[in-house]
């Protein structure tokens, strides 16, 4: 078992029923075979709004609306589900900004 830290911006925190005007920092325990996908799926269990923002409802894969960083490196959308977590890792979620 290990622990990871999640850094969640206010707009995502509100989807998780923890309204905040500041970043939400969560510490989560993980098992030996934990992945980033498992971690996000666990958060999505209690929040349909979060689930829609993070996962495509048709495929169950990343929706592309949220960028996921692992230890300050951006994960490619295809790699999110299978990327293993280790004790002490930090996961950060950021919205994808589009426009010009």
C-alpha positions as CSV (number, residue, x, y, z in Angstrom):
1,X,0.0,0.0,0.0
2,X,1.0,3.5,-0.6
3,X,-0.3,7.1,-0.8
4,X,-0.7,9.6,-3.6
5,X,-1.6,13.2,-3.6
6,X,-4.3,14.7,-5.8
7,X,-4.3,18.3,-6.7
8,X,-7.7,19.4,-7.9
9,X,-8.7,22.9,-9.1
10,X,-11.8,24.6,-7.7
11,X,-14.0,23.9,-10.7
12,X,-13.4,20.1,-10.4
13,X,-13.6,20.2,-6.6
14,X,-17.2,21.6,-6.9
15,X,-18.1,18.5,-9.1
16,X,-16.8,16.3,-6.2
17,X,-19.2,18.0,-3.7
18,X,-16.4,19.9,-2.0
19,X,-17.0,23.5,-3.1
20,X,-13.8,25.5,-2.7
21,X,-12.4,28.7,-4.0
22,X,-8.9,27.2,-3.6
23,X,-7.2,24.1,-4.9
24,X,-8.3,20.9,-3.2
25,X,-5.5,18.6,-2.0
26,X,-6.5,15.0,-1.3
27,X,-4.3,12.2,0.0
28,X,-5.5,8.8,-1.2
29,X,-4.3,5.3,-0.3
30,X,-3.5,3.1,-3.3
31,X,-2.9,-0.6,-3.7
32,X,0.0,-2.3,-5.4
33,X,-1.6,-2.4,-8.9
34,X,-3.2,1.0,-8.8
35,X,-3.4,3.1,-11.9
36,X,-4.3,6.7,-12.7
37,X,-7.5,5.3,-14.4
38,X,-8.5,3.4,-11.2
39,X,-7.9,6.5,-9.1
40,X,-10.1,8.7,-11.4
41,X,-12.8,6.0,-11.6
42,X,-12.9,5.8,-7.8
43,X,-13.5,9.6,-7.6
44,X,-16.2,9.3,-10.3
45,X,-18.2,6.8,-8.3
46,X,-19.8,9.5,-6.2
47,X,-20.1,12.2,-8.8
48,X,-21.9,11.8,-12.1
49,X,-20.8,15.4,-13.0
50,X,-17.1,14.5,-12.5
51,X,-17.6,11.3,-14.4
52,X,-18.9,13.2,-17.4
53,X,-16.1,15.7,-17.3
54,X,-13.4,13.1,-17.1
55,X,-14.7,10.0,-19.0
56,X,-16.4,9.7,-22.4
57,X,-19.8,8.0,-21.6
58,X,-19.7,5.9,-24.7
59,X,-16.2,4.5,-24.4
60,X,-15.3,4.9,-20.7
61,X,-12.0,6.4,-21.8
62,X,-10.7,9.9,-21.1
63,X,-13.0,12.5,-22.4
64,X,-10.2,14.9,-23.4
65,X,-11.8,17.7,-21.3
66,X,-9.2,17.3,-18.4
67,X,-5.5,17.1,-18.7
68,X,-3.9,14.7,-16.2
69,X,-0.4,15.3,-14.9
70,X,1.6,12.7,-13.0
71,X,4.5,14.1,-11.1
72,X,4.3,17.3,-13.2
73,X,4.4,15.4,-16.6
74,X,1.4,15.4,-18.8
75,X,-0.1,12.0,-19.5
76,X,-1.3,11.2,-23.0
77,X,-5.0,10.5,-23.0
78,X,-4.4,6.9,-24.3
79,X,-2.0,6.2,-21.3
80,X,-4.2,7.5,-18.5
81,X,-6.1,4.3,-17.8
82,X,-3.0,2.1,-17.6
83,X,-0.4,4.3,-16.0
84,X,0.7,2.7,-12.8
85,X,0.8,4.8,-9.6
86,X,3.6,4.5,-7.0
87,X,3.8,5.6,-3.4
88,X,4.4,9.3,-3.2
89,X,3.2,10.2,-6.7
90,X,1.3,13.4,-7.3
91,X,-1.6,13.6,-9.7
92,X,-3.0,17.0,-10.9
93,X,-6.1,17.7,-13.0
94,X,-6.3,20.7,-15.2
95,X,-9.0,21.8,-17.7
96,X,-8.2,21.8,-21.4
97,X,-8.5,25.3,-22.8
98,X,-9.5,25.7,-26.4
99,X,-10.0,28.8,-28.4
100,X,-8.0,31.5,-30.1
